[in-house]
């Protein structure tokens, strides 16, 4: 029961994590404009992995996709690749884990096969979560670097005046969604790997050993003990267990030398 609960809980947590990774990848607010120095503005900029958007004070929003591939920064392309790999591995892991659930029976599938599938899906979930966490962290590091570089360029010593010529970008909501989703997927994968150990059947090998009571003239055979069916003659059994004693019938069937005198 505990193994089934652990496997089911890991599956549910992984599903939520994969859904969060997909949502974070599709969101546009990976980086948002920093309004610390200019809280009142008519235009608000935010950017995602696939397009950049501008929202006006009137509520009108216009988005423009990145229509170039070679013109994008290498770090942004790396983040895209990591998020896509995480989604693909997570989707395959979900498909495998559905057939590996202990509560679902498909044909004559053994517990050892389900344990292997559970371990495979757990490893895929772990890799998927790591890809999402690494991708979001790389983008966050890029934001921090650009933020401090923009801050250094904004302040110039020209007569002691402060000029704000560049827009600074800070963390968007998609980053936090990606971190949480990657963590949930990682936790779900670990739980699936833990549940795998409980699904592996225990291998027990019992060697059949026939027991015979010790006797003086009892013969032991390697083929095991053969039970008496009741159809064999009593004289044969008496011959074996009475130490080789002969009955009267056997004495008549095998004459000795004194019978001819």
C-alpha positions as CSV (number, residue, x, y, z in Angstrom):
1,X,0.0,0.0,0.0
2,X,2.8,2.4,0.8
3,X,4.5,1.6,-2.5
4,X,1.4,2.3,-4.4
5,X,0.8,5.6,-2.5
6,X,4.4,6.7,-3.1
7,X,4.2,5.9,-6.8
8,X,0.9,7.6,-7.2
9,X,2.0,10.7,-5.4
10,X,5.2,10.9,-7.4
11,X,3.2,10.6,-10.6
12,X,0.8,13.4,-9.6
13,X,3.7,15.7,-8.5
14,X,5.5,15.1,-11.7
15,X,2.4,15.9,-13.8
16,X,2.1,19.2,-12.0
17,X,5.8,19.9,-12.5
18,X,5.7,19.1,-16.2
19,X,2.6,21.3,-16.7
20,X,4.4,24.1,-14.9
21,X,7.5,23.7,-17.1
22,X,5.3,24.0,-20.2
23,X,3.5,27.0,-18.8
24,X,6.8,28.7,-17.9
25,X,8.3,28.1,-21.4
26,X,5.2,29.6,-23.1
27,X,5.0,32.7,-20.8
28,X,6.2,36.1,-22.0
29,X,7.3,37.5,-18.7
30,X,10.7,36.1,-18.3
31,X,12.2,39.5,-17.9
32,X,10.2,42.6,-17.0
33,X,11.2,46.3,-17.0
34,X,12.5,47.6,-13.7
35,X,10.4,50.5,-12.6
36,X,12.5,51.5,-9.5
37,X,13.7,54.8,-10.9
38,X,10.6,55.5,-13.0
39,X,7.5,54.1,-11.3
40,X,5.1,56.1,-13.4
41,X,5.5,55.2,-17.1
42,X,3.2,55.1,-20.1
43,X,5.0,52.0,-21.5
44,X,5.9,48.8,-19.8
45,X,8.2,46.3,-21.5
46,X,8.6,42.6,-20.8
47,X,10.3,39.8,-22.8
48,X,10.0,36.1,-23.0
49,X,11.8,33.3,-24.8
50,X,9.9,33.6,-28.0
51,X,8.7,37.3,-28.2
52,X,8.9,40.7,-26.6
53,X,5.8,42.7,-25.6
54,X,4.9,46.3,-24.9
55,X,2.0,47.3,-22.7
56,X,0.7,50.8,-22.7
57,X,-1.1,52.6,-19.9
58,X,-4.3,52.4,-21.9
59,X,-4.2,48.6,-21.5
60,X,-3.3,47.9,-25.2
61,X,-0.6,45.2,-25.5
62,X,1.5,44.5,-28.6
63,X,3.9,41.6,-28.9
64,X,6.4,41.0,-31.6
65,X,8.1,37.6,-32.1
66,X,11.8,37.0,-32.6
67,X,11.9,36.5,-36.3
68,X,15.6,35.7,-36.3
69,X,17.6,32.8,-35.0
70,X,21.2,33.7,-35.6
71,X,20.7,37.2,-34.2
72,X,19.6,36.0,-30.8
73,X,22.1,35.7,-27.9
74,X,23.7,32.2,-27.5
75,X,22.5,32.1,-23.9
76,X,18.9,32.6,-24.9
77,X,19.1,29.8,-27.5
78,X,20.7,27.5,-24.8
79,X,17.8,28.3,-22.4
80,X,15.3,27.5,-25.2
81,X,17.0,24.1,-25.9
82,X,17.1,23.2,-22.2
83,X,13.4,24.0,-21.7
84,X,12.4,22.0,-24.8
85,X,14.5,19.0,-23.7
86,X,12.9,19.1,-20.3
87,X,9.4,19.1,-21.8
88,X,10.2,16.3,-24.2
89,X,11.7,14.1,-21.5
90,X,8.9,14.9,-19.1
91,X,6.3,14.0,-21.7
92,X,8.0,10.6,-22.4
93,X,8.3,10.0,-18.7
94,X,4.6,10.6,-18.1
95,X,3.7,8.2,-20.9
96,X,6.0,5.5,-19.4
97,X,4.8,6.1,-15.9
98,X,1.1,5.7,-16.8
99,X,1.8,2.1,-17.9
100,X,4.0,1.5,-14.8
101,X,1.4,2.4,-12.3
102,X,0.7,-0.5,-9.9
103,X,-3.1,0.2,-9.9
104,X,-3.2,-0.4,-13.7
105,X,-3.0,-3.9,-15.1
106,X,-2.1,-4.4,-18.8
107,X,-2.2,-8.0,-19.8
108,X,0.1,-10.3,-17.8
109,X,2.7,-7.6,-17.1
110,X,4.9,-8.7,-14.2
111,X,6.0,-6.6,-11.2
112,X,9.6,-6.6,-12.4
113,X,8.6,-5.0,-15.7
114,X,6.6,-2.3,-13.8
115,X,9.6,-1.7,-11.5
116,X,11.9,-1.1,-14.5
117,X,9.4,1.2,-16.1
118,X,8.9,3.1,-12.9
119,X,12.7,3.6,-12.5
120,X,13.0,4.7,-16.2
121,X,10.2,7.3,-15.7
122,X,11.7,8.5,-12.5
123,X,15.1,9.1,-14.1
124,X,13.4,11.0,-17.0
125,X,11.6,13.2,-14.5
126,X,14.8,14.0,-12.6
127,X,16.6,14.9,-15.8
128,X,13.6,17.0,-16.9
129,X,13.5,18.9,-13.7
130,X,17.2,19.5,-13.8
131,X,17.0,20.9,-17.3
132,X,14.2,23.3,-16.3
133,X,16.1,24.5,-13.2
134,X,19.4,24.9,-15.1
135,X,17.6,26.8,-18.0
136,X,15.8,29.2,-15.6
137,X,19.0,29.8,-13.6
138,X,21.1,30.5,-16.7
139,X,18.5,33.1,-17.8
140,X,18.4,34.6,-14.3
141,X,22.2,34.9,-14.3
142,X,22.1,36.6,-17.7
143,X,19.5,39.1,-16.3
144,X,21.6,39.9,-13.3
145,X,24.7,40.5,-15.4
146,X,22.8,42.8,-17.8
147,X,21.2,44.6,-14.9
148,X,24.4,45.6,-13.2
149,X,26.0,46.5,-16.5
150,X,23.0,48.7,-17.3
151,X,23.2,50.3,-13.9
152,X,26.9,51.1,-14.4
153,X,26.2,52.7,-17.7
154,X,23.2,54.7,-16.4
155,X,25.2,56.7,-13.9
156,X,27.9,58.9,-15.4
157,X,29.9,61.6,-13.8
158,X,28.9,64.5,-16.0
159,X,28.6,67.5,-13.7
160,X,27.1,65.3,-11.0
161,X,24.0,64.6,-13.0
162,X,22.2,61.2,-13.3
163,X,21.1,60.2,-16.7
164,X,18.6,57.4,-17.3
165,X,19.1,56.3,-20.8
166,X,18.7,52.6,-20.7
167,X,15.9,50.3,-19.5
168,X,16.9,47.7,-16.9
169,X,15.2,44.4,-16.7
170,X,14.6,42.2,-13.6
171,X,13.1,38.8,-12.9
172,X,9.8,38.0,-14.4
173,X,7.0,35.7,-13.0
174,X,8.0,33.0,-15.5
175,X,11.3,32.4,-13.7
176,X,9.6,31.6,-10.4
177,X,7.2,29.4,-12.1
178,X,10.0,27.5,-13.8
179,X,12.0,27.1,-10.6
180,X,9.0,25.7,-8.7
181,X,7.9,23.5,-11.6
182,X,11.5,22.1,-12.0
183,X,11.7,21.4,-8.3
184,X,8.3,19.6,-8.3
185,X,9.4,17.5,-11.3
186,X,12.6,16.6,-9.6
187,X,10.8,15.6,-6.4
188,X,8.4,13.5,-8.4
189,X,11.2,11.7,-10.1
190,X,12.9,10.9,-6.8
191,X,9.6,9.5,-5.4
192,X,9.2,7.3,-8.5
193,X,12.7,5.9,-8.0
194,X,12.0,5.2,-4.4
195,X,8.8,3.4,-5.3
196,X,10.7,1.3,-7.7
197,X,12.5,-0.6,-4.9
198,X,9.2,-1.7,-3.4
199,X,7.9,-3.0,-6.7
200,X,10.9,-5.4,-7.3
201,X,9.8,-8.9,-6.3
202,X,12.0,-10.6,-3.7
203,X,13.9,-13.5,-5.1
204,X,13.7,-16.5,-2.8
205,X,15.1,-19.9,-3.8
206,X,14.0,-22.9,-1.8
207,X,15.7,-26.2,-2.5
208,X,13.4,-29.2,-2.0
209,X,15.0,-31.7,0.4
210,X,13.3,-35.0,1.1
211,X,13.6,-36.1,4.7
212,X,13.9,-39.8,5.6
213,X,14.0,-41.4,9.0
214,X,17.4,-42.9,9.8
215,X,17.4,-46.7,9.8
216,X,19.9,-49.6,9.7
217,X,19.2,-51.1,6.3
218,X,17.1,-48.3,4.8
219,X,18.3,-47.5,1.3
220,X,18.4,-43.8,0.2
221,X,17.9,-42.8,-3.4
222,X,18.7,-39.5,-4.9
223,X,15.4,-39.4,-6.8
224,X,13.4,-38.6,-3.6
225,X,10.9,-40.4,-1.6
226,X,8.2,-42.4,-3.4
227,X,5.0,-42.8,-1.5
228,X,3.3,-46.1,-1.3
229,X,0.2,-46.2,-3.4
230,X,-1.3,-49.3,-1.8
231,X,-1.1,-51.4,-5.0
232,X,2.3,-52.8,-4.3
233,X,2.8,-56.0,-2.4
234,X,3.2,-55.9,1.3
235,X,6.1,-58.4,1.0
236,X,8.2,-55.9,-1.0
237,X,7.8,-53.2,1.7
238,X,8.4,-55.7,4.4
239,X,11.6,-56.7,2.7
240,X,12.9,-53.2,2.5
241,X,12.1,-52.0,6.0
242,X,12.6,-55.2,8.0
243,X,16.3,-55.4,7.3
244,X,16.1,-57.9,4.5
245,X,13.8,-60.5,6.1
246,X,12.1,-63.0,3.8
247,X,8.5,-64.1,3.9
248,X,7.2,-67.6,3.4
249,X,6.1,-66.9,-0.1
250,X,9.6,-65.7,-1.0
251,X,11.1,-68.8,0.6
252,X,9.0,-71.1,-1.6
253,X,9.7,-69.1,-4.8
254,X,13.5,-69.4,-4.2
255,X,14.3,-73.0,-3.1
256,X,17.5,-73.7,-1.3
257,X,19.8,-76.7,-1.5
258,X,18.1,-78.4,1.4
259,X,14.8,-78.7,-0.5
260,X,16.3,-81.4,-2.7
261,X,17.4,-83.8,0.0
